[in-house]
């Protein structure tokens, strides 16, 4: 009886090793914030929109991101992808007749900080899994962060958070007779008050035992008037990235 149980456990372990898998990647993203935002507590209208580069002085930054995929052989249960990306920007500018939150008609220097975290949980199905891979699914994205603008005698801090469902898709193709592959991965959604998308275009070289390097271009777009009361953003983060990959 003990030998039978041991044989069953060994068989299940072998089957699991042959059919379970996934991928982990850790990378660095160099991005330039752009676009506009307004924090209109005084109800002054759209003329209070401020440019992230020209008004707040945000410039090129580097931050980390993480992704993990978990796949299984069960045909009707979706696979799982988890992702985390962080953005942190600082800037200083001289302004005139400046409006932001509680700050009104200010002229002088402002010191600005933006912190933004994006958490993704994606359920997806594999449509193709050979030299061309294709996945489709649904992402639930949680966005949180804050922005602080400090003037000489006053400051205005706004915290924000929101959850958004998004459509998800990925396609990867292996270049024949090489260890190179190309990939396009994207999320997107658009409805009243929200227009958001991101994409990642990359090339990958796999060395040994699933370990590899990936490099490409990432872009995030967020247009949202529901992050916090009186806060309206239409912003972009885009630039090159590089990552270490383990496909197991």
N, C-alpha and C positions, 0 to 999 in steps of 0.2 A: 504493500500500500504506500509506504514511504517513497519507494522508488518511482511509483506511478505519479505521485504528487510532484516529486522533484522533476520528472520528465516533462510534466505539463507546464511547470513554472519555467523551465528552461526553454521550452517551445514558445511560450508566450513572450519571453524576453527576446528571443530571436526575431519573432514576428514584429514586435514593437520596434526593435532596432532597424528593421528593414523598412518600416512604414511610417514611423514618426520622424519628424525633422523640423528644421526651422532655420532662422538666420538672425544674427545679431550684428548691429553696426553702431559704431561710435565715431562721430566726426566733428569737424570744426567748420563753421560757416562764416564767411566774410561777407558782410552785407552793408548796404547803404540805405538808411531810412529816407523815404521821400513821401510827398503827399501833404495833406492838410488835416487840421483838427481844430475844433472849437469847443470851448467849455463856457456856455452862455448862460450864466446864472442871472444876468441882468436883462435877458430877453431883448438883446439889441439886434438880433437877426444875423443873417449869413455874412455880414461884413466883418464879423469877429473871427472868421477863420484864419488860422495862422499856419504858415509853411514850416514843415519840420526842419528843413535845411536852412532857409534864409532867416526865419524868425527865431527858432530855438537853437540853431547851431549844431544840430545833430549831423554827424559825419560817419565815415566808415568804421565799423566795429567788428569784432570777432567773438562768437559764442559757440557753445557746444550743442550738439543734438544727439539723440539716441533713438534707435528703432529696434524692435524685436518682432519676429514673425514666428508663429507656432502652428505647425500643420500636422494633420492626422489623416488616416485612410478612410474615415467614415464619410460616405458620400453625401448625406443629407444634413450634416452638421457643419456649419461654417468654420473656417480657420480664423485665427486671431492675430491681429497686428496691434502692437502698442507703440506709441511714439511720444517723444518729449522734445520740445524746442524752446529755447529761452532767448529773449532779446533784451539787451540793456544798453541804453544810450545816454550820453551826457553832452551838454552843450552850454555855451555862454554867448550871449549876444547883447548889443546895445539896441534899444527899441525906443520908439516914440509913439505916444497916444495909444498905448498897448492895452488890450482887453484880454483877460483870461480869468474865469471864475470870479473871485472876489476882487481881483486886481482891475482897476478901471482908470483909463486915461493916464497911464504911467509912462514916464520917460526916464530912461536910465538903463542900467545893466540888469539882466535877468540870468539866473542859473537854473538849468533845466535838467530833469532826470526822467527817463521813461523806462519802466520795467514791464515786460510782457512775457507770460508763460503760456505755452500751448500744449495741452495734453490731448492725445488722440487714442481712441479705442475703436478698432475697425474689425468688423466681421465680414469675411469675404469668401468667395468660392473660386476655385481654379477652373477655368474653362478649357485651357490648354496647358499641358505640362510635358513638353519635349524640347526640341531646339528653339521653339517659340513658346513662351509662357504668357498666359493672359489671365488676369484676375479681375473680378468685379465685386463690389460690396458696398457697405454703408459705414460711414465714419461718424462717431459721436465726438465732437470737439468741444473741449472746455477751455475757455480763454479767461485768464485772470491777470491782474497787474495793477499798476498805478502810474500816475504822472504827477510830478511836483514841479511847480514853477515858483521860484523864489525871487522877489524883488528886494529893494533896499530895506523897507520896513514892513513888508507883508509877504505872505506866501500862500499858494493855493494848491492843495493836494486833492486829487480825485482818485478813488479806488474804483475798479470796475471788474465785472465778471459776467460771463454769459456761456450758455451751452448751445451748440448748433449742430444739427444733423447735416451730413454732406454725402454726396455720391463719391464713390471711390473707384479707381481703375488703375491697373498697372499692366504694362506689356514689356517683355524682355526677350531679346533675340540673341542667340549664341552665334558668333561668327565661326563658320565651319573650319575645322582643323586648327583652331587656335584656342587659347584660354581667355579670349576677350569676349565680352558681351556688352550690349547696349540696352538701356532701359529708360522708359518714360513712366513716371508715376504721378498721379494727380488726385486732388479732391476739389469739389466745386459745389456751390449752392447759391441760389438767387431767389429771394422773395421780398416782400415789402419791408423796406428798411434795412435789408441785409443783402450784401453782394460779396461773397468771399470765395477765394480759390487759392490754390497753391499747386505748384508743379516742380518736378525734379527730373532733369535730363542728365543722364550720366553714362560713363563708360567704366567698365570693371575689368580688372585682370586678376585671375585666381592663380595662386602659387601652388599650395600644397595643403592637403587635408581640409579643403574648404576655406582656407585663409586667403585673403586677397585685399587689394586696394581699389578704391572707387573714387572717381573725381567727376565733377560736373558743375551744373548751374542750378541754383534753387531760387524760387520766387514765391513770396507770400503777398496776397492782396486782401485787405480787410476794409470794407465799407459798411459801417454799422452805426445806427443812431439809437441802439438799445443797450449799449455797454453800461451806461449809468445815466441818471437824470441830467439833462442839459449837455451831455457829452456827445459829440458827433465826430466820427473819424472817417477819413478816406486816405488810407496809408498803404505803403508798399515797403517790403524788405526784400532785396534781391542781390545776388552776387554768387561768386564761385564757392565751392566747398570741396573737402576731401575727407575720406572716411576709411577706417579699418573695418573689414568684413570677416565674419566667420559664418560660413554656410555649413550647418551640421545635419 
